[in-house]
Each structure stands twice: as C-alpha cells, then as structure tokens.
C-alpha cells in the first residue's frame, strides 16, 4: 500500500482521501437517521374500515325495502342538473333526429378529376388524350375477371369496417352477379361502377320493406284503449336499461305516459337503476307540466320472481290506470343459455307484446350475426305457439364509440331483414337517433 501511494501524485492522493471522507460521513448520517420508532399500542378488537368516498353506515346502502315490492308508485322527484341529463337544450322537444355523417365525396371527386390528367401531362399531344378517353369511355361489357380485383378490395374494406366476413362475401357476390355482362357507362371506370352498385345495395339493406313507426302504433293502441307494449331483450351489458330510459324520455316528450316494468329480476341493482331513471324523468317532466299527471312510473316486485308474471301484472295495471306505453325490461342473457332463452320465449308468448326489440352493440362484428340468429332460433324453438313470435326490430347502442366502423348495422339488418328502430349515441336522454341509411353507407364506404 505504501508503494502504491508513492506512485500516485499529490492531487490523486487528495482526491482519494476526499472520497473516503465523504463515504464515512454518508454512512454515519444513515445510521443516525435510522432511529428506533416508538412502538404503538395495538388496540384490542377490530374496527370496520371506512372508505374515503363511502359511508360507514351500511343501512344507507340497503335498498331492499319490502314495502316497495309490487308497487307502482311514482318515484319522488330528484334535484339534479338538467344539463347533465339533456345535453342540447336548443333541440326541438320530442323530435327524433337522424344520424349525421360528413362524407368526403367532394374531395374524392377532385382526386378522380386530377388523376386522369397526370398521364396526359406526361405523354402530351394527341396520343395522351386518346389514351385517356380510351380508358374512360365504356366500350365493352363487364366481365368477372374485370371486377374480381375491385371486389376483393371492397370485401377487405367491408370486413375492416366491422361487417361480418360471411356477409361481406355474400354482398360482393351479389354485386358481381348484378353487374356481370352490363355495359359500362360513358366516362366511367370499373372501380366507380362497382362502388356505386355496392352503395345502392347497402342502402337497400338498411331500408327494409317494413318500417316501424312507434308513435303511429302507440296512437293506434290508444284508439283501442289499451297500452302499447314493448319488450327489450339482448345479451349482457349492451345497454338495455339505459336505452329504455332514453326511449321513455322521447315518448314522454311526445305526450305519452309510460309504465316501466322491471322484469330483470336477476341482475343485482337492476331495479334500483330503473328507479333512479324514473326519479330523474319525473324531475325533468314533473306532473305540474302535464296537468297533474305522472308521466312515468315503475312497476317492480323485487328480485327472484317470475319475469313473465311481473310483465303480465304490469300490463294489466297499465290498462287499468290508463298508461299509453309499457316498456318491459328483461335480464341480459347469452344466446347459448337454453334455460334463460326458454324464460324469454315464455315471457313473449304469454304477454304478446306489440314490439320485440333486440338491443345490440355497434362494437361487435361477426358476433352480431351469431347473437341475432341464435336469439331468433331460440324464440322459435321454445315458443308454445304454432307461429312463434320473433324479433321485430333492433336498437343499435354505443354508436358514438366506433367512428366510421359501422358494419354491425349492415350485419344485423342483412341477417334478419328487420329495421334498426333506434340508435343510441351518447350518455344523455337526448342521445337517441333514427337510422339514416345514406349517412351509415357514407361512413362505411369512406376510405
């Protein structure tokens, strides 16, 4: 060690001593900071944990009041901010607005006009102009070989926009059969011809022959002095109760009284959710604004009861009390669950509702086809009637979460030939729209 020190210069020795000095002081500081903690005396017994945003009293969370079971009393009005429930205050009350979508047709037309000019600018002269005209003017009939590359791209595009793969193939096949042998129009290309034919086919799919007009049917039921009954069904978590509340609000704004039948006797909190919606709807439309008439009430019998029996009692109560519409909320169930599908078929067969609405998400692709096919099949298999009652229409929910991937609308209407009656687009009671076929197709065909 002494020999090593002699080899080092004075500056290096000073630097090394400083480092050793700092190391010793750091260790001494750490030892002094680690002072023994005073031992806390352990309290005897165990106290319940109190959450920051909760309430220590468990009775506040107990909603199982036996006095409310089987009642149809109007829920007390609730004070809250109407803007949070209504959204747009400048809208026209009672009007169901169409879906809106801004298409880029003008930009596409500009690109189509500019692209043919590029080869002519390169070639120049009469030859370039003649070549351009020869490519545009329809001088021959379309063959399958001409359309196959375009149809393959169209099929991939539809699948990317959430159209079920099987349905995308069938659509392209039908367009090919329709166009094969057709003479192309003047100044048109194969791509534009196929795209135009596909757009027309998609619009036709979204506009079924039978159109469901709920307001007209409710007024017709009023003339026969009976309530108009709507049953909501679907898989778990698609938004049945939420969109039922939106439809209730729309009916109330059109002057119809609503009785909500809480037939979801399985899911925890289902009755409380409908009770909260009823309170808020009564706060937005108090009886004073409707001549002292309570516009929305909840009929419920708690949990674990027969849903078909509750629906029957609710319809009878609505007929006696003069309600215009009965909205039946059912429990969510998977399409493969045979016991639950049997119970749903029983509810529909026993009560014979005027409208059976399937509530489906716009987020799903191929799953939408599987759900609808199996729901219809289960209703047919488990029905006691000779002519079983199937799904009459579709409520498409969460439409605001998918941007331009709107293919689920095509899949649902194509597989059932049933119309999309309502489209749910947001979180407020006003976020309910009617389907605009051209807007959906414009979003679907957008590159």
SULBEL-V948348 format. One line per field, one symbol per residue. ss: DSSP state (~ for helix, > for strand, _ for the rest). phi: phi as a letter, one per 30 degrees, with the letter a starting at -180 (. if undefined). Layout:
BEGIN
ss = ???
phi = ???
END
This chain:
BEGIN
ss = _~~~~~~__~~~~~~~~~~~~~~~~~~~~~~~~________________________~~~~____~~~_____________~~~~~__________>>______~~~~~~~~~~~~~~~~~~~_~~~~~~~~~~~~____>__~~~~~~~~~~~~~~~~~____~~~~~~~~~~~~~~~___>______~~~~~~~~~~~~~~~~~_______~~~~~~~~~~____>>>>>>______~~~~~~~~~~~~~~____>>>>>>______~~~~~~~~~~~~~~~__~~~~_____>>>>_______~~~~~~~~~~~~~~~___>>>>>>_______~~~~~~~~~~~~~~___>>>>>>>____~~~~~~~~~~~~~~~~___________>>>>>_~~~_____~~~~~~~~~~___>>>>>_______>>>__~~~~~~~~~__
phi = .dddddddddddddddddddddddddddddddddddddddddddibcddcddccbdddddddcddddddicbdddddbcaddddcciddcdddiccdddcacdcdddddddddddddddddddiiddddddddddcddcbddcddddeddddddddddddcideedddddddddddddcdidddddhbcdddddddddddddddddcddccccddddddddddchbdccbccblddidjddddddddedddddcjcdbcccdcdccddidddddddddddddddbdeddbiicddbbccbbicicdddddddddddddddciddbcccccddbddcddddddddddedddchddbccccbddddcddddddddddddddddcddddcddcdcabccchddcchcdcdddddddddchcdddbbcbaccdddbbcdcedddddddddd
END
